[in-house]
Amino acid sequence: MDVLAALFPSVAVALLFWFVVRAMVQGDRRERAAMAELDRQERERAAREASRGTPREAPDLPPQ
């Protein structure tokens, strides 16, 4: 029983570390998927505008 009591803190910290790293990796995966989807949508929009001959909006530049 003393062995289990001695190992419990290390096992608990290892599990906590594993859950935190797993959550970070999954969050990164979801963020990359969302960014890829946004990039795909932007490319599609740009292709539609190019095929229609619609100019893209120019960024607001300060007067010189």
Buried (B, 14 or more C-beta within 10 A) or exposed (E): EEEEEEEEEEEEEEEEEEEEEEEEEEEEEEEEEEEEEEEEEEEEEEEEEEEEEEEEEEEEEEEE
